[in-house]
Amino acid sequence: MKGFNLDPARILDELGEFNRKLIDSCDTLADIDEIDVGQTPADLVYREDKVQLLRYRSQTATACHTPVLICYALVNRPYVIDLEPERSLVRELLSLGLDLYLIDWGYPDAADRFLDLDDYINGYLDNCVDQVRRHSGRDRINLLGICQGGTFSLCYTALNPQKIRSLITLVTPVDFKTADNRLSHLAQQVDTDLAVDTYGNIPGQVLNECYRSLMPMRLGIQKHLAMSEQLGSREQALSFLRMEKWIHDSPDQAGEAFRQFIRDCFQQNRLLHNEMIIGERPVDLRAIDQPLLNIYGRYDHLVPPSASIPLEALTSSRDYEALCVPAGHIGVFVSRRARTLVAPRIASWLIEHD
């Protein structure tokens, strides 16, 4: 190619430097015994089957008297919002005076094969809400739903508006069939009956490979080529490994819940059209009239803004606010903006509405 000049000496120097960094990375990794995540202290206040309800301990005076229940997705583990002290949405919210509870869905096994959305939303989630109400002495609580957990929270609030004071959704899809939603295009091709009948519970590793396939260069080749840079020091390595641990710590998905969520939400887009049925109860988002804060990532490739923005027109809330964060799906929780933009806005918004 004209103008393209390969300098053998420069190439040799770069390969030597890359090799040195790889050797240093191996030495760094050999010095790490444990990858610690979810370090913020919390107490178990309720357990049902594999589900646990935790309350985080805080050293800060309470600024919002209504407690906040965090409902994370069934996919991956909720400690991504408490990955490490320097990247912890949980710690930031606690420091701003919020009283935080978290649902940990646990790891489904063969005994959970027939759990469906009714079990998760009208069963486990409802019981956790009641436990927080009882534990805090409040008739209504604040609900903060993340990703699929946000979809669960929308359904729950529509079915139980008398129990929820304010609702926050983070990177939450409501329109599952937008043209720029690559995950949706993939989901349209899934034979859910064949998948569930074959696997029973859907293996978490299978889902991980699906997510990876959406950005193969960035999450594959580029990531591994840059690994030696990210392992340059012990602290850098721990930060990288904590994220890697979270990425690969993927619970299997209860078969029936997976079947229903893919079919009803992604393939038939029922939530958008008020056609969702949870148990035998219809979900009508117009029943939501609570104050609502909807937060989404501008560069989110899993839940693009177009999947989240339509929420404003679907509820009856007269107190709706949207916050667009210049970050990707995970960056909303772990980036610097999570500390400087997301956590402060969540806290101030809840305190204003307390």
ZAGU-797946 format. One line per 4 residues: for each residue x, y, z of C-alpha. Coordinates in pm, whole numbers, plus 32768, in hexadecimal, padded with zeros to 4 digits. Example, Ala and Ser with C-alpha at 12.3 -4.5 7.8 and 13.67 -1.06 7.14 Angstrom:
// residues 2
84CE 7E3E 830C  8557 7F96 82CA
This chain:
// residues 354
8000 8000 8000  808D 8153 7F98  810F 821B 80C0  8102 80F1 81AC
825D 80B6 823C  82B6 7F9C 832C  83E2 7FEB 8406  847A 7E9C 8475
8536 7F3D 8596  83F8 7FE4 861A  8332 7EA1 85F9  843F 7DE6 86B9
843C 7EEB 87CD  82C1 7EDF 87EC  82BD 7D63 87FA  83CC 7D68 8903
830A 7E65 89D3  81CB 7D9A 89AE  8283 7C5F 8A1B  8311 7D13 8B4C
81B7 7D88 8BB2  8131 7C26 8B90  8241 7BA1 8C76  81FD 7CB8 8D71
8089 7C66 8D5F  80CD 7AFC 8DB9  8196 7B6E 8EE7  807B 7C55 8F51
7F76 7B43 8F30  804B 7A4C 8FF4  8042 7B3D 911B  7EC2 7B49 912A
7E1B 7A3E 9201  7CB4 7ABB 9213  7BD0 7B95 9141  7AF4 7C4E 9236
79AA 7CE7 91C3  7875 7D6A 9271  793C 7DF1 9396  7834 7EDA 942C
77B3 7E3C 9570  764A 7DC5 9566  7562 7CFC 9645  747A 7BE5 95DA
7318 7C47 963D  724D 7B45 957A  7280 7A01 94BD  7192 793A 93E3
720B 780F 931C  7348 7891 9271  72E2 79FF 9286  7381 7ADE 938D
7320 7C3C 93F9  7445 7D0B 9479  7452 7E58 952B  7592 7F20 9505
7634 7FB5 9637  766F 812A 962D  7748 8217 96FA  768E 8347 9673
755C 83EF 9708  7420 839B 9647  73B7 84B3 955C  7296 83F5 94BB
71AF 834B 95B2  7104 826F 94AE  71DF 813A 9472  7253 80D4 9317
7236 7F6F 929B  7322 7F1B 917C  72A2 7E15 9088  73B5 7D98 8FA1
7394 7CB9 8E6F  7395 7B3E 8E7D  74BF 7B44 8D91  7617 7B66 8E36
7640 7BCC 8FA2  75D8 7D10 904D  7731 7D5A 90DE  7783 7E19 8FA1
76F0 7F45 905A  77E7 7F00 9175  7910 7E84 90AD  7A20 7F2B 917B
7A2D 8050 926E  7A9C 8145 9160  798E 80CB 906E  785F 808F 9147
770E 8129 90FB  7699 8092 9244  77A1 8148 9312  7759 8290 9265
75E4 8273 92A8  7623 8216 9414  770C 833F 9440  75F6 8420 93BF
7508 83AC 94CE  7435 829C 942C  73B8 8168 94E5  7402 804A 93F1
737B 7EE9 93D1  73DB 7DF7 92BB  7340 7CBB 922B  743F 7BAA 91E1
738E 7AAB 9102  7495 79A0 913F  74ED 7881 9055  73C4 77BA 8FC9
73F7 7643 8FAA  7328 7522 8F23  7229 754C 9039  71D9 76A8 8FAF
719B 7637 8E49  7029 7691 8E51  7041 77E6 8EFA  6F97 78E9 8E1C
6F67 7A61 8E23  6E3F 7A37 8F0B  6F24 7991 900B  702B 7AA0 8FEC
6F4A 7BD5 8FE2  6E0C 7B76 909D  6ECB 7A8C 9181  7034 7ADE 91DC
7032 7C52 9183  6EE7 7C8F 9233  6F60 7BD9 936A  70A2 7CA4 936F
6FDE 7DE8 934E  6F03 7D81 9474  7035 7D27 9541  70D1 7E7D 9501
6F87 7F24 955D  6F75 7E5A 969E  70E5 7E85 96F1  70DE 7FFD 96BA
6F82 8042 9741  6F1E 80F0 95FC  6DDD 80A7 953E  6E7D 8103 93F2
6FE5 80E5 9382  70BD 815D 9262  710F 805E 9154  724A 8071 907F
7251 7F79 8F5E  7382 7F31 8E87  7374 7EA3 8D24  728B 7D74 8D28
7251 7DC7 8E97  71CA 7F15 8E20  70D1 7E61 8D43  706F 7D8D 8E6D
704A 7ECB 8F3B  6F67 7F6B 8E38  6E89 7E37 8E33  6E86 7E25 8FAE
6E30 7F94 8FDF  6D17 7F7E 8EE1  6C89 7E55 8FA1  6CC8 7EE2 90FF
6CC7 805E 90EB  6C59 8080 9256  6DA8 7FF4 92CF  6E95 80D1 9207
6ED7 823F 9252  6FD2 8293 913D  7065 81C7 9021  71BC 81D9 8F81
721C 8111 8E4C  7386 80EB 8DDA  73DF 8073 8C7B  7284 7FD9 8C69
71E3 7F66 8B23  7073 7FA7 8AE7  706B 7F98 896A  711B 7E52 8918
7108 7E6E 879C  71BB 7FAC 8737  7280 7FA0 85F4  73D0 7FE5 8699
73AC 7EDC 87AA  74A4 7DCD 8748  7448 7CF3 886F  72DD 7CFD 87FE
733C 7C96 869B  73F0 7B6B 872F  72CE 7B16 8818  71D9 7B10 86F6
7291 79DF 866E  7289 7916 87B2  71AA 77E3 87B9  7155 7801 892A
7094 76BA 8937  71B7 75FA 88A2  72B2 76A9 8985  71F0 7668 8AC6
718D 7507 8A66  72FA 74BB 8A17  73AB 7562 8B3B  729F 757E 8C46
7344 76AA 8CE8  7400 7782 8BEE  7577 7777 8C3F  760D 78C4 8C9D
773A 7880 8BBF  7657 7862 8A8F  75C7 79BA 8AD9  7725 7A49 8B0A
778C 79D1 89B2  7655 7A73 891F  76AF 7BC2 89BC  7817 7BA1 8949
77A6 7B60 87E4  7703 7CB9 87D7  7859 7D65 87EA  7955 7C5A 8780
7A7A 7D41 8737  7A5F 7E1A 886E  7A0B 7D00 895E  7AF5 7C06 88B9
7C30 7C64 87FC  7C57 7DCC 8875  7C15 7D6F 89DD  7D1B 7C5B 89E0
7E21 7D28 8929  7DFB 7E3B 8A2D  7E09 7D4A 8B53  7F7B 7D7A 8B98
7F3F 7EEF 8BC9  7E24 7EAA 8CBE  7EFD 7DC0 8D8E  801C 7EB3 8DB9
7FF9 7ED0 8F32  7F4E 7E11 9048  7E36 7F13 906A  7DFF 7F23 8EF3
7DF7 7DA8 8EE4  7CFF 7D8B 9002  7C1B 7E8B 8F60  7C28 7DCD 8E17
7BF7 7C79 8EBB  7ACF 7CEE 8F89  7A1B 7D4C 8E4A  7A81 7C05 8DA6
7A01 7B44 8ED2  78B2 7BF4 8EB5  789B 7BB9 8D3E  78D0 7A43 8D67
7809 7A1C 8EA9  76CA 79D7 8DE9  75AF 7918 8E92  74E2 782B 8DC0
7389 78AF 8D66  7252 77FB 8DE1  71C4 7760 8CA6  705B 77D5 8CB6
70B6 7939 8D1B  71AC 7949 8BF9  70A9 78C3 8B06  6FA3 79BE 8B73
708B 7AEC 8B7B  711C 7AAE 8A20  6FCA 7A5A 8988  6EF1 7B65 8A2A
6FE9 7C84 8A38  70E1 7C5D 891B  701C 7B98 881A  6EBC 7C1F 8855
6F0C 7D6E 88FC  6DE3 7D46 89E4  6E57 7E38 8AF0  6E55 7F59 89F9
6CEE 7F07 8992  6C67 7EC4 8AF1  6C32 7D56 8A9A  6D14 7CB7 8BA2
6C72 7BB6 8C86  6D29 7B61 8DCA  6C81 7A37 8E6B  6B1B 7A82 8E0C
6B3B 7BF9 8E40  6B56 7CEB 8D1A  6C6F 7DEC 8D2C  6BFE 7F4A 8CCA
6D15 8049 8CE5  6C0F 815C 8CF3  6BD0 80EE 8E5B  6D24 8187 8EB3
6CED 82EB 8F2C  6E14 82FE 901B  6F36 83EF 8FE9  701C 8344 8EEF
718C 8379 8EA2  7204 82C3 8D6A  737F 82A9 8D3A  741B 821D 8BFD
7571 8210 8B57  75AE 82D2 8A17  769F 81C6 8998  75E9 8096 8A22
75F9 7F7A 8924  751B 7E8D 89F0  7405 7F81 8A48  7426 809E 894D
7381 81EB 89A3  726D 81A0 88A9  7205 8076 897E  71E5 8146 8ABB
7170 82A0 8A4F  7009 8232 89F4  6FC2 81F5 8B65  6F5E 8362 8B94
6E27 833B 8ABE  6DBA 81ED 8B51  6D73 8243 8CBD  6C86 8337 8D67
6D9D 83DE 8E2C  6D8E 8558 8E2A  6EE2 8566 8ECF  6FC7 84C2 8DD1
7137 850D 8DA0  7237 8471 8CB8  73B0 8474 8CE2  748F 841B 8BBB
75E8 83AD 8C32  7709 83C1 8B37  776F 8258 8B79  7730 80F3 8B0C
7659 7FED 8BB7  774E 7F98 8CCF  77F2 80ED 8CD3  76B3 817E 8D66
770E 80C0 8EA8  788A 80A8 8EB1  7912 81D8 8DFA  7977 8323 8E94
7828 83AC 8E24  7779 82B2 8F06  781B 8365 902C  7803 84CA 8FAF
76B8 84C6 8EF2  75DE 8394 8F29  75F7 8364 90A3  75CC 84D6 90F9
749C 84F8 9017  73F7 83BD 90A2  7430 8433 9205  73C0 859A 91D0
728E 852C 910B  7221 8437 921B  725D 8536 932E  718D 8636 926E
7071 853B 9259  708D 84B4 93BD
